[in-house]
Amino acid sequence: MAHFVILGAGECGARAAFTLREKGFDGDITLIGAEPLHPYERPPLSKAGIADASNPKFIAAAEKYAESGIRLLTGLEARHFDTASRTVTLSDGTTLSYDKLLLATGAAARSFPGAPEDSAHIRSLRTHHDAAALREAMRPGKHIAIIGGGFIGLELAATARLVGAEVTVIEGLERVLKRGVPEEIAHLLTERHRTEGVDIRCGVSIEWLGEEGGKAVIRLSSGELIEADLALVGIGARPNVEIADRAGLAIENGIAVDSYLRTSAPDVFAAGDCCSFPLPIYGGRRVRLESWRNAQEQGTLAAANMLGLNEAVTSVPWFWSDQYDMTLQISGLAEGAATHQRRDLGAGAFILFHLDADGRLIAASGIGPGNAVARDIRLAEMLIAARAHPDPAALRANDVKLKSLLAA
């Protein structure tokens, strides 16, 4: 009986395991995760859920894995795999044979150069354990310093303010959300954070990060010292490629896979945050995406291709962020856009449609209260997938339904 092994028990790995069963695979499945908990959702870790929930949001109940015939091994790391013998060696010395292997190893938070390791006052956010430590520090009267003005940094800033902590955000670039978010939206979010009492500092550099006297201490290049009860380092993530690199797989901004999520080794696949792959809708441009939906979709796709169904990547990238009562949604990749058109939806909500030099819609970025932009962003995603060249005036006019453009 065939044995499929999945390394990484997050959203991607868990989805792949269940999809194998849903598609009729009746062989053995082993799902291996380094954390002691069974698979859980990561997006709530940086959002409002961190403030009032002590338990993570599990992807499925623990008993569901056994009921589905999935052998779930937690608290174990895969140390090595050999593509010649088709074996995986675990941290407890166990060796498993595989017929097909999926690498869903995810990504790890980037550490700040020179900062002390295992500090109680300097942390990053990647796991439920990290979130629990942050939750302890997020109390009224406490000061949280956040290094990095990306999605995670700003989501945590909003969460910390909601529970009454003081917050300083330090961003080295000239504005927050520099990567992938239009300036109009970044400016709106910056002003909202400042209205909520967040001290946002952009265009400043950090000379030293350490701890003294039970506090995190940040020394800016200007010489100013910022003390905080906790410093959160949110300067991006790096793909977990070490085990793949040791096995001799091709690495290119992650584990390199083709459009079927196949690595350079036979019967070894990779999916989710750890891999880079070509996107046909953007001319085969190789990308690596860190998003919940990408992890879920690629887990499903990897399972299908492990079963030989040969289904290629076709999806349009999609991201979202919740901050206070506002939701930001982005569909597509705006890099390479020549122009954009703005559609105002009322109540402060708006969408920017990004067009390339030929007038093709390549991305849409929207922000507004609650789900104000969700429906139109979904329709924009469909237009992007259709490689549409919509009339710019129609994109601007909120009385022209996007669904009519799709039909056209």
Secondary structure, DSSP 8 states (H G I E B T S, - for coil): --EEEEE--SHHHHHHHHHHHHTT--SEEEEEESSSS--B-SGGGGSTHHHH-SS--BSS-HHHHHHTTEEEEES--EEEEETTTTEEEETTS-EEE-SEEEE---EEE---TT--TT-SSEE--SSHHHHHHHHHH--TT-EEEEE--SHHHHHHHHHHHHTT-EEEEEESSSSSSTTTS-HHHHHHHHHHHHHTT-EEEES--EEEEEEETTEEEEEETTS-EEEESEEEE-S-EEE--HHHHHTT--BSSSEE--TT-B-SSTTEEE-GGGEEEEEGGGTTEEE----HHHHHHHHHHHHHHHTT---------EEEEEETTEEEEEEE--TT--EEEEEEEETTEEEEEEE-TTS-EEEEEEEEETTTTHHHHHHHHHHHHTT----HHHHH-TTS-HHHHHH-
